[in-house]
Amino acid sequence: MAGTNHLCGLSDGMEHNSTISKSELRLQQWWVTLWESRVFMKIGCKWKHFFTTFLLCILAGGCGGKIAVVPTTEPIVPQRELARIGYAIQVGAFSDLTNAVRLTQTLQDRGVDAYYFVHKTGLYKVRFGDFSSKESASRKAKNLLASGIIDEFYIVGPEDYPKLKYRKNATIILRNEIITTAKSFIGVPYRWGGVSPERGFDCSGLSMAVYHLNGLNLPRSSKAQWQAGSPVNRRQLSKGDLVFFATSGGREISHVGIYVGEDKFIHAPGRNKRIRFDSLSKRYFRRRYVGARTYL
């Protein structure tokens, strides 16, 4: 994993560490632990506030008149939702991954943000586009057909995606659909350029494809993905959230995975490696973990 994903997009949207001293931080952490302890649960509210005022006075005197604040791992920001995918074009039905990769690369060379995926039939298909109407999607597909780039095509409509298909408990169902889609990529090769079967999705391309296949317009680069989501604490992670890492040194984001629950995530680990499960508790990822984002 030494060379993992220095190829993926980088992000400038990082949280910054507090400048308070270690001794002050230890004192604050001790206070938080005491506040939540059973001892404090048994005493009255009046005495709690007395001790709180007393502690703040100590911190103010010890920090030159400044009151230190316990740093949070993520800022609190309003929940943001991704836009829904409109109409998309789906082409191909390949048993050979090489053909799907080749078509994807051809479309990308023409400025089309295409991706391939494993269809429920077991065949590889290619999908692209976010059109406002079925007519505009059909016109684009017919132009590509006339130029000889694609053969038959199918227009995927908004009604085909889980978020619109299921009204009741839509978010829970959608999260499960995202995980099911992500799992379908397990074993598919990682790709960063090139069209050989030894290479498949890069890290942010995987997360984009999984979200697009479920009707959510997640941006392409890991930097844009980081900025598009709402911060979520690691202890509050839910299925389908994205987890971000700094794998190239420093604190810049260079890798992203899809959280699947039980401290595990799915990702494209690096060149010549296949998409797989990994654990957030693994030392390599624990030390490089930057934060997480939710979009649902």
C-alpha positions in Angstrom: 0.0 0.0 0.0 3.0 2.3 0.0 2.1 3.8 -3.3 -1.6 3.9 -2.7 -3.6 6.5 -4.5 -1.3 9.5 -4.8 -3.1 9.4 -8.2 -6.5 10.3 -6.8 -7.8 13.9 -6.5 -6.5 16.1 -3.7 -8.5 18.4 -1.5 -7.9 21.7 0.2 -11.0 21.5 2.4 -9.3 20.2 5.5 -10.2 20.7 9.2 -7.5 22.5 11.1 -6.1 21.4 14.5 -6.5 23.5 17.6 -3.5 25.4 19.0 -4.2 24.7 22.7 -1.5 23.1 24.8 -1.4 19.4 25.7 -1.9 20.1 29.4 -5.0 22.2 28.6 -6.4 19.5 26.4 -5.9 16.9 29.0 -7.7 19.0 31.6 -10.6 19.5 29.2 -10.8 15.8 28.4 -10.8 15.0 32.1 -13.7 17.4 32.6 -15.7 16.0 29.8 -15.2 12.5 31.2 -16.2 13.7 34.7 -19.3 15.5 33.4 -20.5 12.3 31.7 -19.7 10.0 34.7 -22.2 8.4 37.0 -21.0 10.5 39.9 -22.1 13.7 38.1 -25.4 12.1 37.0 -26.3 11.8 40.7 -25.6 15.4 41.8 -27.9 18.3 41.2 -27.8 20.7 38.3 -26.8 23.6 40.6 -23.6 21.8 41.7 -22.8 20.9 38.1 -22.9 24.5 37.0 -20.8 25.5 40.1 -18.0 23.1 39.1 -18.2 24.3 35.4 -17.8 27.9 36.4 -14.9 27.0 38.6 -13.1 25.1 35.8 -13.6 28.0 33.4 -12.0 30.3 35.8 -9.0 28.1 36.1 -8.7 27.8 32.3 -9.1 31.6 31.9 -6.3 32.3 34.4 -4.0 29.6 33.0 -4.3 30.7 29.3 -3.7 34.4 29.7 -7.4 35.3 29.9 -8.4 32.9 27.0 -11.0 30.2 27.5 -9.9 27.1 25.6 -12.5 25.1 23.7 -12.5 21.4 23.3 -11.8 20.9 19.6 -14.4 18.9 17.6 -13.4 16.5 14.8 -15.9 18.0 12.3 -17.5 21.4 12.0 -21.3 21.6 12.3 -22.8 22.6 8.9 -26.2 22.4 7.3 -27.1 19.1 5.7 -26.6 19.2 2.0 -28.1 16.8 -0.5 -26.8 15.8 -3.9 -28.7 16.7 -7.0 -30.5 13.8 -8.6 -29.3 12.3 -11.9 -31.6 13.1 -14.8 -31.6 10.9 -17.9 -28.5 8.8 -18.7 -27.3 6.8 -21.6 -26.4 3.1 -21.2 -24.5 1.2 -23.8 -22.7 -2.1 -24.3 -23.1 -5.6 -22.9 -19.6 -7.1 -22.6 -18.5 -10.4 -21.2 -14.9 -9.2 -21.6 -13.9 -6.4 -19.2 -11.3 -5.1 -21.8 -14.1 -4.1 -24.2 -15.9 -2.2 -21.5 -12.8 -0.4 -20.5 -11.9 0.4 -24.1 -15.3 1.9 -24.8 -15.2 3.9 -21.5 -11.8 5.3 -22.5 -13.0 6.2 -26.0 -15.9 8.2 -24.6 -13.7 9.9 -22.0 -11.3 11.0 -24.7 -14.3 12.8 -26.3 -15.0 14.6 -23.0 -17.8 12.2 -21.9 -17.6 11.3 -18.2 -18.3 7.7 -18.7 -17.9 4.7 -16.4 -18.4 1.0 -16.6 -20.1 -1.4 -14.1 -21.2 -4.9 -13.6 -24.8 -5.3 -14.6 -27.1 -7.8 -12.7 -26.8 -10.0 -15.7 -23.1 -10.4 -15.0 -22.1 -8.4 -18.1 -20.1 -5.2 -18.2 -22.1 -2.1 -19.3 -21.1 1.6 -19.8 -23.2 4.5 -18.6 -22.8 8.3 -18.9 -24.6 11.6 -18.9 -27.0 13.7 -16.9 -29.6 15.1 -19.3 -32.6 17.2 -18.4 -34.9 15.3 -20.8 -35.2 11.9 -22.5 -35.2 13.7 -25.9 -31.8 15.4 -25.2 -30.3 12.1 -24.0 -31.6 10.4 -27.1 -30.1 13.1 -29.4 -26.7 12.7 -27.8 -26.9 8.9 -28.1 -27.9 9.1 -31.8 -25.0 11.4 -32.6 -22.6 8.9 -31.0 -24.3 6.1 -32.9 -23.9 7.9 -36.2 -20.2 8.5 -35.5 -19.7 4.8 -35.0 -18.6 5.0 -31.3 -21.6 3.1 -29.9 -24.1 0.6 -31.2 -27.4 0.1 -29.5 -28.2 2.3 -26.5 -30.8 2.5 -23.7 -32.0 5.6 -21.9 -32.1 5.4 -18.1 -34.7 7.6 -16.5 -35.0 9.2 -13.1 -37.8 6.7 -12.2 -35.3 3.8 -12.5 -33.3 5.0 -9.5 -34.1 3.8 -5.9 -34.7 7.3 -4.4 -37.7 7.8 -6.7 -38.7 4.2 -6.9 -39.2 3.8 -3.2 -41.0 6.6 -1.3 -41.3 5.0 2.1 -38.0 4.6 4.0 -36.3 5.9 0.9 -33.1 6.9 2.6 -32.6 3.6 4.3 -33.3 1.7 1.1 -31.0 4.0 -0.9 -28.2 3.4 1.6 -28.6 -0.3 1.2 -28.7 0.0 -2.5 -25.5 2.0 -2.5 -23.8 -0.8 -0.5 -25.2 -3.5 -2.9 -23.9 -1.6 -5.9 -20.4 -1.1 -4.2 -20.2 -4.8 -3.5 -20.8 -5.6 -7.1 -17.5 -4.0 -7.9 -15.5 -6.2 -5.6 -12.7 -7.9 -7.5 -12.9 -5.4 -10.4 -9.4 -4.0 -11.3 -8.3 -0.5 -10.3 -7.7 1.9 -13.2 -5.9 5.2 -13.6 -5.7 5.8 -17.3 -5.0 3.1 -19.8 -7.4 0.5 -21.2 -5.9 -2.8 -20.2 -8.0 -5.3 -18.1 -5.3 -5.1 -15.4 -6.6 -1.6 -14.5 -10.1 -0.7 -13.4 -11.6 2.2 -11.3 -9.6 4.8 -9.5 -10.8 5.6 -6.0 -13.0 8.6 -6.7 -14.2 7.1 -9.9 -15.5 4.1 -8.0 -17.5 6.3 -5.5 -18.8 8.5 -8.3 -20.0 5.4 -10.3 -21.7 3.8 -7.3 -23.6 7.0 -6.5 -24.5 7.7 -10.2 -25.9 4.2 -10.6 -28.2 5.1 -7.7 -29.3 8.4 -9.2 -27.2 10.8 -7.1 -24.9 13.2 -8.9 -21.7 12.8 -6.9 -18.8 14.9 -8.4 -15.9 13.1 -10.1 -12.8 14.1 -8.0 -12.2 13.2 -4.4 -11.7 17.0 -3.7 -15.1 17.8 -5.1 -16.7 14.9 -3.3 -15.2 16.1 0.0 -16.6 19.6 -0.5 -20.0 18.4 -1.7 -20.9 16.4 1.5 -21.8 17.2 5.0 -19.3 16.3 7.8 -20.1 13.3 9.9 -18.2 12.0 13.0 -16.6 8.6 12.6 -18.8 7.2 15.4 -21.9 8.3 13.5 -21.0 6.8 10.2 -23.8 5.2 8.2 -23.8 2.8 5.3 -23.0 4.7 2.1 -21.1 7.6 3.6 -17.7 8.3 2.1 -14.5 8.1 4.2 -11.4 10.1 3.2 -7.7 9.5 3.8 -4.4 11.3 3.3 -2.2 8.5 1.8 0.5 10.7 0.3 1.8 12.4 3.4 0.6 15.6 5.0 -3.1 16.2 5.4 -4.3 16.5 1.8 -7.0 14.1 0.8 -5.7 11.5 -1.7 -8.0 8.5 -1.2 -11.7 7.8 -0.7 -13.8 4.7 0.2 -17.4 3.8 0.7 -18.4 2.9 4.2 -20.4 -0.3 4.5 -20.8 -0.7 8.3 -19.0 -2.5 11.1 -15.9 -0.3 10.6 -15.4 -1.5 7.1 -15.3 0.2 3.7 -14.9 -0.6 0.0 -12.3 1.1 -2.1 -10.0 0.8 -5.1 -6.6 0.4 -3.3 -4.1 1.1 -6.0 -2.6 0.3 -9.3 -2.6 -3.4 -10.3 -4.9 -4.1 -7.3 -8.6 -5.0 -7.3 -11.5 -3.3 -5.5 -11.8 -4.8 -2.1 -13.0 -4.4 1.6 -10.7 -2.9 4.2 -11.0 -1.9 7.8 -10.9 1.6 9.3 -9.3 0.1 12.3 -6.3 -1.2 10.3 -3.2 0.8 11.4 -2.5 2.1 7.9 -5.9 3.6 7.4 -6.4 4.6 11.1 -3.2 6.8 10.9 -4.2 8.4 7.6 -7.9 8.9 8.2 -9.0 12.5 7.6 -12.8 12.5 8.0 -16.0 11.5 6.4 -18.9 13.0 4.5 -22.6 12.1 4.2 -24.8 12.9 1.3 -28.2 11.5 2.4 
